[in-house]
Amino acid sequence: MNFELTEEQLAVQQAAREFAQTELLPGVIERDETQTFPLEQVKKMGELGFLGMMVDPKYNGGGMDTISYVLAMEEISKIDASASVCMSVNNSLVCWGIEKYGTEEQKEKYLKPLATGEKIGAFCLSEPEAGSDATSQQTTAEDRGDHYLLNGTKNWITNGNTASVYLVVAQTDREKGHKGINCLIVEKGMEGFVVGKKENKLGIRGSDTHSLMFTDVKVPKENRIGDDGFGFKFAMSTLNGGRIGIASQALGIASGAYELALAYSKERKAFGKPISQHQAIQFKLADMATEIEAARLLCFKAAHLKDQKKDFGKAGAMAKLFASKVAMDTTIEAVQIHGGYGYVKEYHVERLMRDAKITQIYEGTSEIQKIVISRELLK
Ligand SMILES: Cc1cc2nc3c(=O)[nH]c(=O)nc-3n(C[C@H](O)[C@H](O)[C@H](O)COP(=O)(O)OP(=O)(O)OC[C@H]3O[C@@H](n4cnc5c(N)ncnc54)[C@H](O)[C@@H]3O)c2cc1C
C-alpha cells in the first residue's frame, strides 16, 4: 500500500488549486447570489483538461487516472461546488459512459468535443415521479424502425441549459420492466426538445438545474447507447463511477470549510487569546481534520479500485455516504467556529454549508447508498 501521490498527481492537484484560487474564487459569492452559471470559468476548465480528465487522449482526453480526478475535484469543490458538479457530471457520467459503452461513431461525434469542454454534457435519469426508484420511468422511447420517438419530462437536470449533449434514459418496452429501458444521446436543437424551468435552489446555486421536456423528438437509432434494453444497466453502471465524483465534491466542500475555520480560529480573539487556544475549538478542528482524512482515504480507495479495473461499487457508495456526512458535519462546525461572521456571505462557510447538503441527495441519496452497501454485504 502506497500513500504517496505521484509527481503527476501532485501537479494536477496544484494546477486545480491555482485555477480555483485565481479563476473561481473571485465572483463565487455573487454567482451564488445571482444563480449565475460559471460559463467563462467552465470554458477555461475545458481548456485546462478538467472536463475530460480520464478520457483516452485519442478522444481528446487527459488520459489521467481516477486518483487525479479525485484530487482535482477536491480542489475545485473547496471553492466552487457549482463548477465542480458540472465537472463531475461531464467527466464521470457523460464522458465515461460514452467512452465505456458508446460506439466508435458516438465517440468521434460526441466524446471528442465533450472531453475538451467544447460541448457540455448532461445525464437525464430523474423524473417528477422517478427519483430513487429509477425503474419507474415515465418517459418513453417508442421504437419506430430507424429512430425512437421520445416523449416525457426529466427533472433536476444538472447542466440542463448549458449542455448540448444529453444522455436521456427512457422506457421502450414497459412489459420488460427495467430490461425495456434505453439510453439515447439527444442533442440540443432536436425538434420537440425544450429546456424547462430553472430550479431556485438552497445550494450549488451557480449550477443550472432544469427540467427538460420531450415531445415527439425523433432520435436516430444510432444514438442509442449499447444494445436494446441496456439503458437501466448503463445508468446504474455510470452512477457507480459518478459517486466517486460526488464523494470527492463532498470531500472538497468539507476541506474548504475546514481550511477557512482553521485560519479564522488563529485570527479571531476571545477572552484575550485566539479562539484556537480554547480547547473546545481545538477539539472541533481535530474532529474535522480526522473525518476529512478518513473521507479522503475512502475516495482514494474507490478511485484506486476503479483504476485497477476491480469492482468499486461498494467502495464508491461508502465514499459518497461517508464524505457527504462529513461535508455536512464539517461545514456546520465551520460556521460555528466563525460565530456570527459564519452566518454572513463574505466568509464563504455559510455557502459551503448550503452546498454540502446536495451531496447527500443527488446521484443516490444517503439512504440509497446504504441499500447499495448492504446489498453487497449480504450477497
Ligand atoms: C440540485 C440537483 C441536481 C440534480 N441533478 C441530477 C441530474 O443531473 N440528473 C438526474 O438524473 N438527476 C438529478 N438529480 C435528481 C436526484 O438524483 C434525485 O433528487 C435523487 O435521486 C432523489 O430522488 P427524489 O428527489 O425523487 O427523492 P425520492 O426518491 O422521492 O426520495 C425521498 C426520500 O425517500 C427516501 N427513500 C426513497 N426510497 C427509499 C428506500 N427504498 N428506502 C429508504 N429510503 C428511501 C430517499 O432517500 C429520500 O430521503 C438532481 C437533484 C438535485 C436536487
The ligand as an SDF file (V2000), in Angstrom:
LIG
                    3D

 53 58  0  0  0  0  0  0  0  0999 V2000
  -29.6230   20.0530   -7.4550 C   0  0  0  0  0  0  0  0  0  0  0  0
  -29.9600   18.7120   -8.0180 C   0  0  0  0  0  0  0  0  0  0  0  0
  -29.2970   18.2450   -9.1380 C   0  0  0  0  0  0  0  0  0  0  0  0
  -29.6330   17.0030   -9.6840 C   0  0  0  0  0  0  0  0  0  0  0  0
  -29.0220   16.5900  -10.8490 N   0  0  0  0  0  0  0  0  0  0  0  0
  -29.4930   15.4760  -11.4850 C   0  0  0  0  0  0  0  0  0  0  0  0
  -29.0200   15.1240  -12.7970 C   0  0  0  0  0  0  0  0  0  0  0  0
  -28.1580   15.7870  -13.3790 O   0  0  0  0  0  0  0  0  0  0  0  0
  -29.5700   14.0420  -13.4000 N   0  0  0  0  0  0  0  0  0  0  0  0
  -30.5390   13.2850  -12.8080 C   0  0  0  0  0  0  0  0  0  0  0  0
  -30.9880   12.3150  -13.4290 O   0  0  0  0  0  0  0  0  0  0  0  0
  -30.9950   13.5830  -11.5630 N   0  0  0  0  0  0  0  0  0  0  0  0
  -30.5020   14.6670  -10.9000 C   0  0  0  0  0  0  0  0  0  0  0  0
  -30.9840   14.9940   -9.6530 N   0  0  0  0  0  0  0  0  0  0  0  0
  -32.0310   14.1790   -9.0380 C   0  0  0  0  0  0  0  0  0  0  0  0
  -31.5540   13.3850   -7.8390 C   0  0  0  0  0  0  0  0  0  0  0  0
  -30.7030   12.3570   -8.2430 O   0  0  0  0  0  0  0  0  0  0  0  0
  -32.8080   12.9130   -7.0900 C   0  0  0  0  0  0  0  0  0  0  0  0
  -33.3840   14.0500   -6.4860 O   0  0  0  0  0  0  0  0  0  0  0  0
  -32.4780   11.8590   -6.0620 C   0  0  0  0  0  0  0  0  0  0  0  0
  -32.1010   10.6660   -6.6860 O   0  0  0  0  0  0  0  0  0  0  0  0
  -33.6660   11.5800   -5.1290 C   0  0  0  0  0  0  0  0  0  0  0  0
  -34.8390   11.3800   -5.8380 O   0  0  0  0  0  0  0  0  0  0  0  0
  -36.1750   12.1750   -5.4130 P   0  0  0  0  0  0  0  0  0  0  0  0
  -35.8170   13.5980   -5.3180 O   0  0  0  0  0  0  0  0  0  0  0  0
  -37.2550   11.7790   -6.3250 O   0  0  0  0  0  0  0  0  0  0  0  0
  -36.4910   11.6630   -3.9380 O   0  0  0  0  0  0  0  0  0  0  0  0
  -37.3130   10.3370   -3.5670 P   0  0  0  0  0  0  0  0  0  0  0  0
  -36.8190    9.1850   -4.3500 O   0  0  0  0  0  0  0  0  0  0  0  0
  -38.7530   10.6640   -3.6170 O   0  0  0  0  0  0  0  0  0  0  0  0
  -36.8820   10.1550   -2.0430 O   0  0  0  0  0  0  0  0  0  0  0  0
  -37.4560   10.8820   -0.9680 C   0  0  0  0  0  0  0  0  0  0  0  0
  -36.8560   10.3440    0.3290 C   0  0  0  0  0  0  0  0  0  0  0  0
  -37.2070    8.9530    0.4800 O   0  0  0  0  0  0  0  0  0  0  0  0
  -36.0300    8.1790    0.6420 C   0  0  0  0  0  0  0  0  0  0  0  0
  -36.2070    6.8590    0.0190 N   0  0  0  0  0  0  0  0  0  0  0  0
  -36.6740    6.5870   -1.2380 C   0  0  0  0  0  0  0  0  0  0  0  0
  -36.6900    5.2650   -1.4400 N   0  0  0  0  0  0  0  0  0  0  0  0
  -36.2080    4.6910   -0.3060 C   0  0  0  0  0  0  0  0  0  0  0  0
  -35.9900    3.3360    0.0990 C   0  0  0  0  0  0  0  0  0  0  0  0
  -36.2060    2.3050   -0.7160 N   0  0  0  0  0  0  0  0  0  0  0  0
  -35.5100    3.1200    1.3420 N   0  0  0  0  0  0  0  0  0  0  0  0
  -35.2490    4.1530    2.1680 C   0  0  0  0  0  0  0  0  0  0  0  0
  -35.4330    5.4430    1.8490 N   0  0  0  0  0  0  0  0  0  0  0  0
  -35.9160    5.7090    0.6270 C   0  0  0  0  0  0  0  0  0  0  0  0
  -34.9310    8.9770   -0.0260 C   0  0  0  0  0  0  0  0  0  0  0  0
  -33.6430    8.6130    0.4510 O   0  0  0  0  0  0  0  0  0  0  0  0
  -35.3290   10.3960    0.3570 C   0  0  0  0  0  0  0  0  0  0  0  0
  -34.8720   10.6700    1.6460 O   0  0  0  0  0  0  0  0  0  0  0  0
  -30.6150   16.2100   -9.0610 C   0  0  0  0  0  0  0  0  0  0  0  0
  -31.2660   16.6780   -7.9190 C   0  0  0  0  0  0  0  0  0  0  0  0
  -30.9700   17.9090   -7.4000 C   0  0  0  0  0  0  0  0  0  0  0  0
  -31.7320   18.3970   -6.1910 C   0  0  0  0  0  0  0  0  0  0  0  0
  1  2  1  0
  2  3  1  0
  2 52  2  0
  3  4  2  0
  4  5  1  0
  4 50  1  0
  5  6  2  0
  6  7  1  0
  6 13  1  0
  7  8  2  0
  7  9  1  0
  9 10  1  0
 10 11  2  0
 10 12  1  0
 12 13  2  0
 13 14  1  0
 14 15  1  0
 14 50  1  0
 15 16  1  0
 16 17  1  0
 16 18  1  0
 18 19  1  0
 18 20  1  0
 20 21  1  0
 20 22  1  0
 22 23  1  0
 23 24  1  0
 24 25  2  0
 24 26  1  0
 24 27  1  0
 27 28  1  0
 28 29  2  0
 28 30  1  0
 28 31  1  0
 31 32  1  0
 32 33  1  0
 33 34  1  0
 33 48  1  0
 34 35  1  0
 35 36  1  0
 35 46  1  0
 36 37  1  0
 36 45  1  0
 37 38  2  0
 38 39  1  0
 39 40  1  0
 39 45  2  0
 40 41  1  0
 40 42  2  0
 42 43  1  0
 43 44  2  0
 44 45  1  0
 46 47  1  0
 46 48  1  0
 48 49  1  0
 50 51  2  0
 51 52  1  0
 52 53  1  0
M  END
$$$$
